[in-house]
Amino acid sequence: MGAGSLSAQPSLAAQFTYVGDPLTDSLAFDPNGPGGVAAGGTVYEISGMAIKDDPDTDSLWFAFGAKLPVYGQATNAVESGFPISNSNIGFGDLLLDFSGLGSLKAASDAGQLYGIRFATGNDSEVNGIPIGVFENVQAKSVASDNAGWWNLYYNNQNVVSRGQPSAQLGELAWNDPYYTGYTGPTFDVSSTQMVNAIREGTGNKIGELAMMSAETLAKAGFDLDRLRNGGSAEEGYNVFGFRIARSLLPVAGFIATLVTECVNDMIALEAELITPPAPPPPPEICPVLAGQLNPLQPTRVVDGIKVFENVDNGLWYDPPGTMGYTYRAVGDTTFLAIDDFPCGVVDPTSFERSAAAFAVLVNNQIYGAYYPGEKINFTALFPNGVTEFTILGIDSPGGQAVWRPLIDPFAIPIRMNQPNNNSFNVIPLDNLVIPDPAIRIPEATDPTESTPSDPIPPPTSSPESDPSDPISPPTNSPPTSGTPISNPIGIITIGPNVTEKTPEPSAILSASAILSAFVLSRRKEKHTTQ
């Protein structure tokens, strides 16, 4: 299927559209393979991709099947004589081409690509590009920093020479005219390298994403077997995805291309976004769960500080109403997940329903907007969990985020690493002032039947790390500009006989970090050393 066939593609129309990729066209270092390289079924194998367009909720879902985890594959600093920039080879950035120019190279050169950085720990992180959605992007190759193949020609040459069929990018052949410029037998001009990442210094960030686990995708109607395309979970095929606001992208046909950083495998999908129908009436107010109505109360209150002593794992814990909270572990406690978010804790008069979104941040990085009935699994990419996270209350009238205070009673169920004797502090953030926020966020599919949603934060250690070993607490950057956050109204101390004073403002999440993430403008063969 060539690039000129976009008009023949069916609209996505609130359903998943799938494309499979052969399980025989990936490459990887293997001392037992011909020339030290194996083809087919390697750790870099991509098996499938799908997109779900849900205009009713302003949501666009992307999902992938692959042996490669979303956080990549840990490597040595040098593999078979080739340097690896950050001792990790992972996915590049997802490149979306709505330009209609008929060529990935032409769209990239013209700065008309959309790019989505979702893979934590990839080279875009090294280059200072945050997780999120970007417009006006030019693409680049990071193969040289990942012991990679120069372009699609050399990738295919090495696949075929090892007895496998020709390489594919989903339904597109490796030499499809759309990839002209990256399919020739030359590697002496950098412009012929296969692009796979957002070029730093180009593009504008226009939105956030929320990572989704296989469990969440399956409950949303996703066919995991189609994504694995003949592979199995037992063979190491992962399924993961993410959700963005549909309104960030044009209403048009497009080609989505995803290439590993080493150009060891790649996949593409052609589809079309259509004009959304009229919005449905707002859903009913979501139900308040029993755990939220009966949260764990403090053992005692000392000078306004709620003290919880020797608490068990997995309960709902009740801090006072405020603008947001930072949860900070004490001692051996580690946070593994937030298993639910509450209803009715944002003033219901602020919007036509009280199922408002919550922003979750780890180390000043926003990991999406989450709704009652959804969950965030910190261990999906932090193998040992996290020792600090922040929750902020936001509402979304018309898809525009508005900061809302979280009213009493506010409680969340937290999953921790120990069955009991957990200790942590809950630091309320008060009087948070954000001028005219304009982030676009997707609305919940159905607040009364929301499915868990497991975002994927960046790894802080290799997959082989001991899960019992808690990671160090993240350190927030000090404020540099913008409206400062006032002193918190106090600290809730959870644990045996712990007292602590209110921290200085420098210890609180910086307003500039929040502003930079939420206040967005809305528009419209070869190995490289071979």
Buried (B, 14 or more C-beta within 10 A) or exposed (E): BEBEEBEEBEBBBBEBBBBBBBBBBBBBBBEEBEEEBBBBBBBBBBBBBBBBBBBBBBBBBBBBBBBBBBBBBBBEEEBEEBBBBBBBBBBBBBBBBBBEBBBBBBBBBEBBBBBBBBBBBBBBBBBEBBBBBBBBBBBBBBBBBBBBBBBBBBBBBBBBEBEBEBBBBBBBBBBBEBBBBBBBEEBEEEEBBBBBBBBBEBBEBBBBBBBBBBBBBBBBEBBBBBBBBBBEEEEBBBBBBBBBBBBBBBEEBBBBBBBBBBBBBBBBBBBBBBEBEEEEEEBEBBBBBEBBEEBBEBBEEEEEBBBBBEBEBBBBBBBBBBBBBBBBBBBEBBBBBBBBBBBBBBBBEBBEBBBBBBBBBBBBBBBBBBBBBBBBBBBBBBBBBBBBBBBBBBBBEEBBBBBBBBBEBBBBBBBBBEEEBBBBBBBBBBEBEBEEBEBBBBBBBBBBEBBBBBBBBBBBBBEEBEEEEBBEBBEBEEBEEBBBBBBBBBBBBBBBEBEBEBBEBEBBBBBBBBBBBBBBEBEEBBBBEE
